[in-house]
Amino acid sequence: MKLTLRVWRQRAADTEGAMSTYEVDDISPDMSFLEMLDTLNEDLILRGEDPVAFDHDCREGICGACSLVINGDAHGPERTTTCQLHMRSFADGDTIDVEPWRASAFPVIKDLVVDRSAFDRIIQAGGYITAPTGSAPEAHATAVPKPDADFAFEHAECIGCGACVAACPNGAAMLFTSAKVNHLNVLPQGAPERETRVLDMVARMDEEGFGGCTLAGECATACPKGIPLVSITNMNKEWLRATRKAGKR
């Protein structure tokens, strides 16, 4: 395959960026999108040019590090992570636009790399449980109803890639935050911080400068792990419950 790439290049956070055009040849349809970028970078290095900076780690669709907007879609045309997107999703001769996540809360560091530490700070605000130290508890000591376990597992699949923010027309982080809140709030282990968790994490989300949610639904469509839109509704219920309970104290 021969492709034309239009890639966002930006030397640093405090400099202006622009799209640069590159030609890549001999691309196998079985390559992943990141392997195609590796091929581009090998060519750039051989020509004495600066390679394109992009995030990646596990390359197995687990870590959420690889995060690109491809032809206007978060992670590209398939519902998967960028590292699991293969070049057979494109045709020979295609022109592909490659950009970083676009959100004020995700400032560009260099080229396609953005700072997603805002997600870390949201988790630090309440994405944890209080657990006693010592030996591990007996596996069946705390019973969890099957529906609750399934609900928790569904939300625990969130890998924090940020596709929800990149796809949202408002740059909202409600799907990510709701996944982290719902994952723990439904379990008995998360009960001690149930109210403070949702209040603190939502407050931190707002402080980080994410946009407001209008339930456009683009976040759930783009999520490679299938976190449902109803997750946001459940978190809103948790937030209202916690707000009312806090007001009675």
Summary of the structure (lengths in Angstrom):
residues: 249
radius of gyration: 20.4
end to end distance: 65.4
largest distance: 67.5
contacts: 758
relative contact order: 0.14
helix: 41%
strand: 12%
